[in-house]
Amino acid sequence: MFRRGVFNYRGWLTQAFALSLSLLWLCTLALSPVVAQTAGQVPGRNIGEAPFLLSADQMVNDSELGQVTAKGNVEISSQGRVLLADSISYNQRDGIVTASGNLTLMEPGGEVIFAEHMQLSEDLTEGFIESVRILLADKSRFAANGARLQGANRTDMVKAVYSPCEICKENPDRPPLWQLKAFRVTHHRDEREIEYRDAVLEIYGVPVAYLPYFRHADPTAPRKNGFLAPELSSSSELGTKLQVPYFWAIDRDRDLTIAPIFTSKEGIVATGEYRALTLRGGYEARGSLTYTDKRSDENEKLDDMEFHGHIDALGRFAIDETWRWGFDLSRSTDDTYLDRYGFGDEDVLTSDLYVEGFRGRDYMAASAYSFQGLKVDDDPGSTPLVAPLMDYSATVEPEHLPGRLIFDASLVSLYRDDDFDSRRASFDGTWQMPYVGPAGDVYTLTANLGTDLYWLNGFAAPGQAANISTEDGFEARLRPTLALDWRFPFIRRDGSVRQVIEPIAQFILTPYGGNPKEIPNEDSRSLEFDDTNLFSLNRFPGYDRVESGPRANLGFKASLYGASGGYTNLTVGQVFRVKDDDTFARKTGLDDHRSDYVMALHVAPSPFFDLINRVRLDRNSFSLRRNEIYFSIGPKKLRFNTTYASLEKELTTDDLDAREEIYNSLRWEIDERWIATLESRRDLREDSQINASGGIQYLDECIGFGVTVERDFTRDRDVEPSTSIRFRFLLKNLG
């Protein structure tokens, strides 16, 4: 019924007072051929139909001709579609809406159609449009001489132009950066796809490519089959490289990307990636395969061909609210394949299968590990298979007992093809009792009792011949520890700055020994003494080695905190022992009764400056034994980072040498569209460059491209020093 209106009663106004308001309205409609109104629900061709809602400044209804005419701010709404116009004419008998003047048709999917003349069906889903312009949901545009709406899911356009590029405000007549012209364009909304016939790609109005047929996803498509942006590159190792990925959306939960790499020197490398979601998780796998010349370690081609490839997969799945499981799989056919073809530069590939559960503060996990070493001196026969590795941790806070109880258990088995096997079971019970004194000093008393059980096959203790200890052997160890931690934080405010000084002292009692040579060192081969483990009861990272003897960890922390969020932290400390501990190798800084000094400084006064410096000073000469610097300065648009590391040998074995390296990087956001990057890594001990790279990329609303130049100065067997140039180019929505 009419919401508001003005009626011409034509002489029968006096008779209307005898009728009800509803009867008056019916008689008026029957007797008057012309009714003027501002808003209403237009009657349909059949009794009771209401095809759309119509509002306008002025409306005329000719019931004899079945014609409704509306003018001024006309708005038609039908099934989520809205048509705005200066004037419309609606033929109720034919169900045709003819509209003209500043036409705007808004589709439910977010598209907006502009034109000067339309002839549409009464539900606004079919008809003809002249001189049409279409704004898609992602702000990309169509313009065409004419268009035909064929239902709610299809639009056909003739002599159309498509471009996601914005029109130049200073010169709107100038062609966009790129556009796609076609004789016929069809937009399939149900398939979320746009297809072109007889199309020409133009850049700044200049034709550069002809496409007899082409299609791409529309802006509302989350995933769609089709080619992705190609990548062109060149390297001294592989020659010219072209990678053309194709994306296949198998269904809503799975997809496959096939991305072959065409090289001028090494032929074709098949690569791909598969991803899938399940009801309880998901998994993905990527890999590659090629058939090429066999090479020697000196990179000489041999008279033979062989397959090379790799796989990298992972999966994560939930069992229930407590348990979950997953896997990681990384394998390569040979040591240098990943580096040679640009798939990675890892030294070790790790594969694992695990299950873990969380409940409150309790945790349990079981896993298996397999490793593939890629360095020249890695021996597959001595690389262990870890199966299983089990860990359990539980924290108990009894209501009637002071402190808290912590229970940990660990079980691991290691198997080797050409070396000894070992199995270990460890159990730890810890009781902690915190206490805060009247002056604010904080005490924590810790008592720990640990047990390690070992079963060994073929293990030869250091200094013994390998054939002496070839029988199975059992070893056991008890590890009692008693420790007292004391901290006394002093806090002072000075204006908007809060100052905190906290002296720390830890006194630890453990028996001497604890590391018999009959126990192999599997998980504590590497040790770094710094501020992160200065106040640790045991600085070894694993179970196989423990610190022994009475000792004290002494130091302090000083901090400044600003009201704006800036801060400065300083940590300084040293370890004292009653006597030397030969468990630690020389140059670790812990091999004497008095350790080296460790210090760490973190300065971050604002988001534009960040400095972290970790050092270890010789206990006698105060010379630098270890120095790490992480430095970052500048706003987000221009950020410079540098990392410097100078490390002595800090291992219980001679696996690694000392090193001194520096890494620099610069990221410059030139403006909203341009970004430049520079990176460099150099070995200062050998005075040689390791690698360097530089790149620049551009990205706007319709186009993106990038150029990266990389130089690798190192050689690894058949992988020689090389230079590569990568070029990536994409047109928005076209891949």
Phi and psi in degrees as a GROMACS rama.xvg file:
@    title "Ramachandran Plot"
@    xaxis  label "Phi"
@    yaxis  label "Psi"
@TYPE xy
-66.7329  136.04  PHE-2
-82.4209  -36.3775  ARG-3
-155.128  158.037  ARG-4
-179.544  169.485  GLY-5
-126.098  125.44  VAL-6
-113.074  142.248  PHE-7
-97.8341  106.384  ASN-8
-82.2504  -21.5258  TYR-9
53.3664  57.5621  ARG-10
87.363  -13.8594  GLY-11
-105.364  25.3391  TRP-12
-65.4687  -35.8197  LEU-13
-68.4744  -26.1414  THR-14
-78.1037  -18.1564  GLN-15
-71.533  -23.2916  ALA-16
-65.5728  -20.5111  PHE-17
-85.3912  -4.28878  ALA-18
-111.082  158.266  LEU-19
-73.8191  167.291  SER-20
-63.9975  -37.8578  LEU-21
-69.7348  -40.2259  SER-22
-66.963  -38.0562  LEU-23
-58.3411  -42.2116  LEU-24
-65.0127  -40.8451  TRP-25
-66.1835  -42.8123  LEU-26
-64.4408  -40.0459  CYS-27
-62.1399  -43.1979  THR-28
-64.9458  -34.7586  LEU-29
-76.3275  -35.7668  ALA-30
-89.0234  -25.4094  LEU-31
-104.126  126.175  SER-32
-78.7631  -17.356  PRO-33
-130.077  127.487  VAL-34
-128.509  127.09  VAL-35
-100.19  133.697  ALA-36
-155.433  167.395  GLN-37
-106.179  -24.1973  THR-38
-156.206  152.349  ALA-39
178.896  169.461  GLY-40
-100.007  114.951  GLN-41
-72.874  130.576  VAL-42
-68.1529  148.89  PRO-43
-87.1219  -175.226  GLY-44
-74.8082  -24.155  ARG-45
-112.63  155.441  ASN-46
-62.3377  129.777  ILE-47
92.8686  -11.5061  GLY-48
-76.0679  149.416  GLU-49
-141.128  82.0363  ALA-50
-66.014  -31.7192  PRO-51
-161.96  165.674  PHE-52
-98.1161  136.825  LEU-53
-130.323  132.029  LEU-54
-134.355  146.829  SER-55
-163.349  165.797  ALA-56
-67.5869  -34.9693  ASP-57
-144.062  136.39  GLN-58
-137.848  135.925  MET-59
-125.1  129.498  VAL-60
-118.38  113.926  ASN-61
-100.02  97.7828  ASP-62
-70.6474  -26.4295  SER-63
-70.3274  -40.8904  GLU-64
-88.6963  -11.0367  LEU-65
66.1613  39.6394  GLY-66
-123.976  129.252  GLN-67
-115.058  128.024  VAL-68
-120.46  131.503  THR-69
-130.015  142.661  ALA-70
-139.315  149.01  LYS-71
80.0907  109.26  GLY-72
50.497  49.3736  ASN-73
-75.572  136.036  VAL-74
-137.714  124.345  GLU-75
-117.623  132.989  ILE-76
-126.004  128.206  SER-77
-150.85  115.642  SER-78
51.3813  46.7602  GLN-79
86.5062  -5.84762  GLY-80
-100.827  142.639  ARG-81
-128.873  128.519  VAL-82
-115.106  125.101  LEU-83
-110.649  137.698  LEU-84
-157.932  165.49  ALA-85
-78.5107  -37.6164  ASP-86
-154.037  151.029  SER-87
-141.324  156.498  ILE-88
-130.922  125.882  SER-89
-118.449  117.159  TYR-90
-91.9951  108.603  ASN-91
-68.0548  -28.8075  GLN-92
-73.8847  -42.1219  ARG-93
-91.1735  -14.5918  ASP-94
68.0953  35.1953  GLY-95
-111.255  131.547  ILE-96
-109.194  120.88  VAL-97
-110.768  121.142  THR-98
-125.312  150.757  ALA-99
-153.709  156.776  SER-100
83.5716  105.697  GLY-101
50.3158  55.1015  ASN-102
-81.0943  136.501  LEU-103
-138.487  119.007  THR-104
-114.7  115.349  LEU-105
-100.149  119.815  MET-106
-87.8418  155.26  GLU-107
-60.866  -28.9321  PRO-108
-78.6598  -1.0086  GLY-109
105.596  -7.97535  GLY-110
-73.7972  150.378  GLU-111
-129.233  124.508  VAL-112
-108.015  129.949  ILE-113
-116.327  141.817  PHE-114
-165.682  176.817  ALA-115
-109.091  -17.0143  GLU-116
-151.426  132.884  HIS-117
-138.324  148.534  MET-118
-132.116  109.835  GLN-119
-126.574  161.39  LEU-120
-73.4558  164.983  SER-121
-66.2416  -19.8071  GLU-122
-93.7097  6.56498  ASP-123
64.341  24.9255  LEU-124
-110.049  -11.8948  THR-125
-136.715  149.028  GLU-126
144.581  -169.922  GLY-127
-116.296  146.809  PHE-128
-133.878  132.502  ILE-129
-101.664  142.088  GLU-130
48.3372  63.7048  SER-131
-91.5052  146.126  VAL-132
-131.249  133.35  ARG-133
-125.472  128.568  ILE-134
-105.042  115.58  LEU-135
-81.6557  174.288  LEU-136
-64.2526  -27.6385  ALA-137
-97.0788  16.634  ASP-138
76.6265  4.35464  LYS-139
-75.403  164.007  SER-140
-133.816  150.868  ARG-141
-121.896  147.511  PHE-142
-139.44  135.774  ALA-143
-149.111  156.05  ALA-144
-64.3942  -36.0104  ASN-145
-161.434  159.394  GLY-146
-144.031  152.937  ALA-147
-126.904  124.105  ARG-148
-86.222  122.615  LEU-149
-118.355  78.447  GLN-150
83.7488  -174.888  GLY-151
-77.6321  -11.0143  ALA-152
-119.813  9.83571  ASN-153
-148.362  136.139  ARG-154
-132.125  124.273  THR-155
-103.708  130.83  ASP-156
-122.169  146.583  MET-157
-116.905  134.675  VAL-158
50.0017  66.4916  LYS-159
-108.797  157.096  ALA-160
-130.111  132.685  VAL-161
-121.409  139.467  TYR-162
-162.438  137.307  SER-163
-89.6657  -1.77995  PRO-164
-77.1396  142.254  CYS-165
-73.7012  147.177  GLU-166
-76.4361  137.881  ILE-167
-63.9083  123.314  CYS-168
-68.3046  -36.3885  LYS-169
-73.8079  -31.0389  GLU-170
-138.16  78.9431  ASN-171
-65.172  -18.2062  PRO-172
-81.2938  -11.7984  ASP-173
-72.6978  138.66  ARG-174
-61.0255  150.224  PRO-175
-67.3836  172.058  PRO-176
-55.2092  -44.7925  LEU-177
-148.5  152.021  TRP-178
-151.57  157.284  GLN-179
-118.263  114.93  LEU-180
-101.389  140.197  LYS-181
-147.142  148.669  ALA-182
-69.0792  -35.5492  PHE-183
-142.243  134.161  ARG-184
-129.717  135.892  VAL-185
-125.398  126.769  THR-186
-104.579  111.954  HIS-187
-95.456  99.484  HIS-188
-69.7329  -36.5274  ARG-189
-66.4812  -34.0348  ASP-190
-92.4715  -4.04141  GLU-191
52.7133  54.3976  ARG-192
-146.544  145.012  GLU-193
-122.139  127.431  ILE-194
-121.613  148.22  GLU-195
-124.827  147.371  TYR-196
-129.58  135.056  ARG-197
54.9441  63.7913  ASP-198
-104.138  150.096  ALA-199
-130.901  127.4  VAL-200
-89.7014  126.114  LEU-201
-119.089  139.284  GLU-202
-118.934  118.425  ILE-203
52.2565  39.0224  TYR-204
82.0852  0.00532866  GLY-205
-102.683  122.186  VAL-206
-64.1091  132.616  PRO-207
-124.549  -17.0877  VAL-208
-157.175  143.694  ALA-209
-112.72  133.812  TYR-210
-128.029  109.634  LEU-211
-63.5002  -30.5038  PRO-212
-148.913  138.684  TYR-213
-156.865  149.835  PHE-214
-150.299  155.795  ARG-215
-154.713  165.606  HIS-216
-73.5581  148.442  ALA-217
-84.9474  170.038  ASP-218
-62.11  -20.5786  PRO-219
-86.7271  -5.28395  THR-220
-81.5576  119.538  ALA-221
-69.701  -37.3306  PRO-222
-146.74  143.395  ARG-223
-153.114  145.191  LYS-224
-62.3934  144.215  ASN-225
153.598  173.577  GLY-226
-78.6578  141.494  PHE-227
-97.64  177.084  LEU-228
-61.3619  126.932  ALA-229
-74.9618  162.69  PRO-230
-130.179  125.194  GLU-231
-111.142  133.59  LEU-232
-150.558  169.089  SER-233
-145.441  136.158  SER-234
-140.474  154.905  SER-235
-69.1584  -21.1616  SER-236
-83.0736  -45.6412  GLU-237
-107.617  -9.49604  LEU-238
79.5868  -150.596  GLY-239
-75.246  132.484  THR-240
-121.599  136.054  LYS-241
-133.161  122.316  LEU-242
-116.365  123.791  GLN-243
-121.36  97.0653  VAL-244
-79.142  144.386  PRO-245
-123.115  128.61  TYR-246
-103.586  128.868  PHE-247
-121.086  110.193  TRP-248
-83.7373  94.3641  ALA-249
-62.0591  -49.842  ILE-250
-157.017  -168.069  ASP-251
-69.2992  -16.0698  ARG-252
-112.874  -4.48463  ASP-253
-140.217  147.446  ARG-254
-151.257  159.905  ASP-255
-137.61  131.117  LEU-256
-114.628  119.001  THR-257
-104.757  120.325  ILE-258
-135.232  75.1996  ALA-259
-65.5617  146.005  PRO-260
-111.358  121.86  ILE-261
-100.479  119.276  PHE-262
-118.886  147.305  THR-263
-80.5129  -20.7052  SER-264
-105.885  -28.6534  LYS-265
-119.445  11.4916  GLU-266
77.0644  -147.238  GLY-267
-102.387  134.961  ILE-268
-113.232  115.467  VAL-269
-82.6353  124.358  ALA-270
-130.355  156.427  THR-271
-165.151  163.923  GLY-272
-142.244  131.479  GLU-273
-120.863  133.342  TYR-274
-131.847  144.856  ARG-275
-151.782  144.601  ALA-276
-110.8  143.009  LEU-277
-120.221  179.247  THR-278
-63.7984  -26.0121  LEU-279
-121.042  12.2435  ARG-280
166.478  -144.034  GLY-281
-171.049  166.217  GLY-282
-149.26  158.436  TYR-283
-149.627  154.506  GLU-284
-148.422  136.284  ALA-285
-131.553  149.54  ARG-286
-165.008  179.486  GLY-287
-151.828  161.217  SER-288
-156.48  135.877  LEU-289
-146.584  156.617  THR-290
-124.228  108.668  TYR-291
-144.655  -175.31  THR-292
-66.485  141.04  ASP-293
-77.8414  140.857  LYS-294
-126.795  152.961  ARG-295
-84.8466  173.828  SER-296
-65.6263  -16.7061  ASP-297
-93.3024  12.7998  GLU-298
67.5793  29.0895  ASN-299
-95.6482  135.235  GLU-300
-70.1684  134.754  LYS-301
-104.437  164.295  LEU-302
-82.0422  61.1838  ASP-303
-162.714  156.387  ASP-304
-119.239  151.017  MET-305
-153.731  160.251  GLU-306
-85.5928  140.858  PHE-307
-131.403  148.37  HIS-308
-177.397  -179.069  GLY-309
-156.164  163.973  HIS-310
-141.535  142.088  ILE-311
-140.763  111.969  ASP-312
-137.175  156.436  ALA-313
-153.479  156.971  LEU-314
-149.635  143.494  GLY-315
-135.563  126.583  ARG-316
-140.809  141.588  PHE-317
-97.3608  132.965  ALA-318
-89.4211  -50.1963  ILE-319
-156.228  -162.451  ASP-320
-68.6054  -17.9177  GLU-321
-102.663  -40.3071  THR-322
-110.839  148.704  TRP-323
-148.785  159.395  ARG-324
-141.065  162.964  TRP-325
-166.151  177.102  GLY-326
-151.032  155.913  PHE-327
-135.005  135.43  ASP-328
-133.44  119.411  LEU-329
-136.648  119.256  SER-330
-147.643  148.81  ARG-331
-135.537  148.224  SER-332
-69.3321  -28.2683  THR-333
-150.178  168.124  ASP-334
-66.2184  -38.1242  ASP-335
-100.764  3.26084  THR-336
-61.5363  -48.3201  TYR-337
-60.432  -43.4966  LEU-338
-69.1287  -39.5163  ASP-339
-64.7537  -40.5092  ARG-340
-100.559  8.45086  TYR-341
77.2416  26.0651  GLY-342
-93.2351  -7.11337  PHE-343
157.595  169.728  GLY-344
-131.772  31.8171  ASP-345
-69.1776  150.079  GLU-346
-91.9018  -26.2966  ASP-347
-137.615  133.846  VAL-348
-102.503  129.372  LEU-349
-116.756  130.173  THR-350
-119.374  140.914  SER-351
-151.592  158.191  ASP-352
-133.759  128.456  LEU-353
-144.88  159.777  TYR-354
-139.094  138.719  VAL-355
-146.92  154.644  GLU-356
-138.882  144.848  GLY-357
-126.089  130.982  PHE-358
-149.058  109.419  ARG-359
60.9377  -124.56  GLY-360
-97.9914  10.841  ARG-361
-96.0376  146.12  ASP-362
-144.416  139.176  TYR-363
-143.709  139.403  MET-364
-146.434  146.46  ALA-365
-135.025  132.01  ALA-366
-150.02  166.516  SER-367
-136.411  140.847  ALA-368
-128.045  144.115  TYR-369
-135.005  139.325  SER-370
-123.102  146.328  PHE-371
-126.694  108.533  GLN-372
-79.8214  135.778  GLY-373
-110.013  1.24858  LEU-374
-82.2924  159.796  LYS-375
-63.9951  -30.4757  VAL-376
-97.6459  9.19799  ASP-377
-73.4359  135.925  ASP-378
-111.694  109.696  ASP-379
-58.5985  -30.027  PRO-380
-69.1198  -26.4884  GLY-381
-100.935  -1.02762  SER-382
-78.5657  124.239  THR-383
-81.2308  152.924  PRO-384
-100.132  122.628  LEU-385
-100.291  111.875  VAL-386
-163.249  114.008  ALA-387
-96.4215  170.889  PRO-388
-120.94  116.653  LEU-389
-122.426  135.445  MET-390
-132.766  142.156  ASP-391
-141.328  136.323  TYR-392
-141.937  133.667  SER-393
-140.392  139.225  ALA-394
-117.053  126.672  THR-395
-119.217  126.507  VAL-396
-119.415  85.6179  GLU-397
-64.0557  145.24  PRO-398
-71.0753  -28.668  GLU-399
-107.674  7.70416  HIS-400
-121.795  142.365  LEU-401
-73.7285  154.821  PRO-402
72.8924  -158.648  GLY-403
-143.811  153.942  ARG-404
-110.335  136.472  LEU-405
-126.402  128.795  ILE-406
-121.291  129.471  PHE-407
-128.931  143.145  ASP-408
-140.119  145.108  ALA-409
-144.223  138.814  SER-410
-137.764  130.163  LEU-411
-145.43  145.722  VAL-412
-130.017  132.916  SER-413
-122.646  132.712  LEU-414
-125.964  138.196  TYR-415
-130.823  152.46  ARG-416
-77.7272  -42.115  ASP-417
-120.931  20.39  ASP-418
-147.351  -174.242  ASP-419
-73.8606  158.356  PHE-420
-109.215  151.483  ASP-421
-144.616  150.063  SER-422
-135.7  137.211  ARG-423
-135.311  139.81  ARG-424
-126.951  125.892  ALA-425
-125.745  141.37  SER-426
-135.14  131.824  PHE-427
-131.435  133.312  ASP-428
-122.082  128.89  GLY-429
-129.258  135.484  THR-430
-120.15  128.427  TRP-431
-123.326  135.834  GLN-432
-130.088  102.17  MET-433
-84.388  152.217  PRO-434
-152.036  135.637  TYR-435
-110.84  120.33  VAL-436
-75.7306  169.638  GLY-437
-61.2168  -30.3188  PRO-438
-86.9264  -0.344397  ALA-439
97.302  0.213266  GLY-440
-74.4972  144.414  ASP-441
-115.167  128.705  VAL-442
-118.781  144.888  TYR-443
-138.351  117.799  THR-444
-98.9048  129.016  LEU-445
-126.878  130.007  THR-446
-124.074  128.515  ALA-447
-134.368  140.551  ASN-448
-133.475  117.958  LEU-449
-120.72  148.999  GLY-450
-131.989  133.615  THR-451
-122.553  131.507  ASP-452
-120.855  129.2  LEU-453
-122.459  139.169  TYR-454
-126.6  117.454  TRP-455
-117.861  146.455  LEU-456
-126.061  112.057  ASN-457
75.6081  22.1039  GLY-458
-84.7042  129.606  PHE-459
-106.341  119.817  ALA-460
-64.3595  152.188  ALA-461
-55.1696  134.638  PRO-462
90.8915  -5.84717  GLY-463
-109.313  152.122  GLN-464
-69.1762  150.42  ALA-465
-64.4646  -25.0509  ALA-466
-89.8584  2.70773  ASN-467
-80.33  -45.2607  ILE-468
-107.099  72.5107  SER-469
-103.123  -9.34714  THR-470
-88.594  163.124  GLU-471
-64.9707  144.386  ASP-472
-140.739  151.659  GLY-473
-120.1  132.656  PHE-474
-131.967  146.471  GLU-475
-137.583  153.736  ALA-476
-149.189  141.709  ARG-477
-114.631  134.696  LEU-478
-126.885  85.2973  ARG-479
-85.1643  144.267  PRO-480
-144.14  137.682  THR-481
-131.606  127.352  LEU-482
-140.636  147.116  ALA-483
-126.579  124.365  LEU-484
-109.035  127.978  ASP-485
-125.643  131.058  TRP-486
-138.209  142.217  ARG-487
-137.209  86.7115  PHE-488
-75.509  131.784  PRO-489
-109.879  127.691  PHE-490
-121.018  135.641  ILE-491
-143.939  140.008  ARG-492
-106.94  134.639  ARG-493
-132.341  92.9726  ASP-494
68.3723  -122.093  GLY-495
-93.6479  4.99636  SER-496
-105.575  132.858  VAL-497
-107.011  126.088  ARG-498
-108.478  135.628  GLN-499
-132.379  125.123  VAL-500
-123.107  126.768  ILE-501
-133.35  99.9149  GLU-502
-71.8186  144.824  PRO-503
-134.462  135.078  ILE-504
-138.586  129.954  ALA-505
-122.17  129.148  GLN-506
-117.152  123.664  PHE-507
-126.394  131.978  ILE-508
-117.544  119.048  LEU-509
-141.229  151.985  THR-510
-70.2805  156.754  PRO-511
-71.0558  162.468  TYR-512
84.5768  -138.554  GLY-513
89.6491  -9.12041  GLY-514
-130.18  65.7845  ASN-515
-64.4071  148.556  PRO-516
-67.8308  -14.0889  LYS-517
-76.1632  -8.58426  GLU-518
-100.835  119.978  ILE-519
-72.0783  154.96  PRO-520
-101.853  99.7726  ASN-521
-100.283  -37.6605  GLU-522
-118.205  9.02207  ASP-523
-132.591  37.8093  SER-524
-76.2087  -27.261  ARG-525
-113.532  135.716  SER-526
-140.614  128.428  LEU-527
-122.063  119.274  GLU-528
-95.002  112.642  PHE-529
-151.733  -167.061  ASP-530
-67.3469  -22.726  ASP-531
-71.2827  -24.9647  THR-532
-122.794  17.3015  ASN-533
-57.936  -41.3833  LEU-534
-106.246  39.7202  PHE-535
-97.5621  145.767  SER-536
-73.0277  -27.1568  LEU-537
-143.97  114.974  ASN-538
-83.577  -8.67684  ARG-539
-74.0367  138.496  PHE-540
-74.8651  -18.0645  PRO-541
-120.883  -157.931  GLY-542
-96.5698  -25.8749  TYR-543
-72.5817  -21.819  ASP-544
-126.641  141.135  ARG-545
-132.416  151.094  VAL-546
-77.7975  142.235  GLU-547
-130.036  161.167  SER-548
86.2259  158.588  GLY-549
-65.4862  142.516  PRO-550
-160.614  166.935  ARG-551
-138.715  133.453  ALA-552
-103.654  114.452  ASN-553
-120.547  141.742  LEU-554
176.68  -171.173  GLY-555
-152.727  161.13  PHE-556
-124.902  135.412  LYS-557
-127.793  134.882  ALA-558
-140.117  148.281  SER-559
-126.061  131.127  LEU-560
-125.44  124.254  TYR-561
-92.9958  158.614  GLY-562
-66.626  -25.4345  ALA-563
-85.9  -1.28785  SER-564
108.212  -9.94092  GLY-565
-73.2143  156.517  GLY-566
-157.343  160.921  TYR-567
-139.709  129.71  THR-568
-124.969  137.971  ASN-569
-132.278  130.303  LEU-570
-125.773  130.879  THR-571
-136.664  139.584  VAL-572
-170.677  172.544  GLY-573
-155.552  157.203  GLN-574
-113.432  135.49  VAL-575
-119.602  138.255  PHE-576
-125.391  154.808  ARG-577
-67.7092  -37.9164  VAL-578
-149.757  169.277  LYS-579
-62.0865  153.01  ASP-580
-122.084  107.336  ASP-581
-76.5  3.58516  ASP-582
-64.0988  -32.4591  THR-583
-88.2775  136.254  PHE-584
-72.2696  161.882  ALA-585
-63.012  150.192  ARG-586
72.0026  6.11371  LYS-587
-78.9364  -15.4656  THR-588
85.472  -0.0688732  GLY-589
-122.485  5.49294  LEU-590
-82.506  -6.42119  ASP-591
-109.435  169.711  ASP-592
-68.6659  -16.05  HIS-593
-126.992  122.68  ARG-594
-79.0914  172.317  SER-595
-66.0673  164.466  ASP-596
-86.4669  136.359  TYR-597
-118.499  140.072  VAL-598
-140.95  149.775  MET-599
-143.465  130.03  ALA-600
-123.814  127.504  LEU-601
-125.501  114.706  HIS-602
-118.158  119.051  VAL-603
-142.132  74.556  ALA-604
-71.6283  -21.0664  PRO-605
-156.395  169.78  SER-606
-64.8429  -10.2516  PRO-607
-97.1631  1.79138  PHE-608
-148.079  131.069  PHE-609
-148.481  123.415  ASP-610
-134.707  127.476  LEU-611
-126.816  125.473  ILE-612
-130.378  117.833  ASN-613
-113.049  128.142  ARG-614
-134.667  155.359  VAL-615
-130.422  123.447  ARG-616
-106.545  140.559  LEU-617
-57.8563  135.414  ASP-618
-65.7096  -20.0736  ARG-619
-106.111  -49.2732  ASN-620
-98.2499  -8.29362  SER-621
61.2321  18.6891  PHE-622
-75.9642  156.206  SER-623
-72.34  121.714  LEU-624
-102.13  -24.5736  ARG-625
-152.793  136.037  ARG-626
-147.984  118.887  ASN-627
-125.561  130.685  GLU-628
-129.079  125.346  ILE-629
-118.924  117.518  TYR-630
-132.624  134.15  PHE-631
-142.053  133.347  SER-632
-144.812  147.073  ILE-633
111.701  160.187  GLY-634
-72.7495  176.419  PRO-635
-60.4804  -32.3447  LYS-636
-75.8482  -22.0426  LYS-637
-145.084  93.7787  LEU-638
-119.644  127.54  ARG-639
-113.268  133.068  PHE-640
-127.86  142.507  ASN-641
-141.141  143.12  THR-642
-131.16  123.849  THR-643
-122.049  135.113  TYR-644
-139.495  127.454  ALA-645
-126.606  111.301  SER-646
-125.231  132.387  LEU-647
-85.6625  174.126  GLU-648
-64.7946  124.685  LYS-649
-134.202  47.3644  GLU-650
-126.804  157.212  LEU-651
-82.6559  -5.07531  THR-652
-129.895  175.361  THR-653
-99.7098  40.3138  ASP-654
-72.9143  -35.5784  ASP-655
-123.583  150.55  LEU-656
-96.4041  165.468  ASP-657
-66.0497  156.898  ALA-658
-150.975  160.271  ARG-659
-147.621  114.139  GLU-660
-133.636  157.789  GLU-661
-137.746  136.501  ILE-662
-125.468  129.366  TYR-663
-124.745  144.758  ASN-664
-146.599  148.696  SER-665
-137.308  130.394  LEU-666
-123.715  121.923  ARG-667
-124.143  110.069  TRP-668
-85.5062  92.1764  GLU-669
-58.7287  -45.0729  ILE-670
-154.302  -162.125  ASP-671
-66.2135  -16.1421  GLU-672
-116.677  -25.1087  ARG-673
-107.421  135.681  TRP-674
-135.808  130.694  ILE-675
-119.017  142.368  ALA-676
-134.558  147.559  THR-677
-137.384  139.958  LEU-678
-141.502  147.253  GLU-679
-155.007  137.376  SER-680
-130.48  129.931  ARG-681
-134.207  139.268  ARG-682
-90.0751  107.537  ASP-683
-77.5224  -26.0952  LEU-684
-69.345  -40.5452  ARG-685
-92.6362  -5.15368  GLU-686
53.0543  51.9597  ASP-687
-140.911  148.077  SER-688
-79.3344  138.705  GLN-689
-93.5943  -54.7947  ILE-690
-158.203  163.307  ASN-691
-154.89  149.971  ALA-692
-154.346  156.815  SER-693
-151.931  146.838  GLY-694
-156.261  162.761  GLY-695
-142.733  140.555  ILE-696
-138.526  152.163  GLN-697
-129.685  135.87  TYR-698
-149.134  123.217  LEU-699
-130.945  -160.775  ASP-700
-73.4015  -8.92801  GLU-701
-137.571  -12.1508  CYS-702
-148.013  153.594  ILE-703
-151.877  142.456  GLY-704
-155.333  158.399  PHE-705
-152.124  148.447  GLY-706
-128.812  128.619  VAL-707
-130.097  132.258  THR-708
-116.534  127.165  VAL-709
-127.627  143.512  GLU-710
-131.445  121.559  ARG-711
-105.832  120.533  ASP-712
-95.9322  -2.56134  PHE-713
-99.578  160.066  THR-714
-124.253  138.463  ARG-715
-136.011  96.9348  ASP-716
53.7006  -111.508  ARG-717
-85.3666  2.24745  ASP-718
-100.533  109.205  VAL-719
-92.711  164.585  GLU-720
-54.2466  138.129  PRO-721
-147.05  160.123  SER-722
-122.326  134.965  THR-723
-131.95  148.181  SER-724
-128.136  124.285  ILE-725
-114.953  136.017  ARG-726
-127.594  127.643  PHE-727
-126.114  134.335  ARG-728
-139.648  135.473  PHE-729
-144.649  146.352  LEU-730
-110.758  127.305  LEU-731
-55.7675  134.222  LYS-732
73.191  -9.83435  ASN-733
-103.714  -2.36481  LEU-734
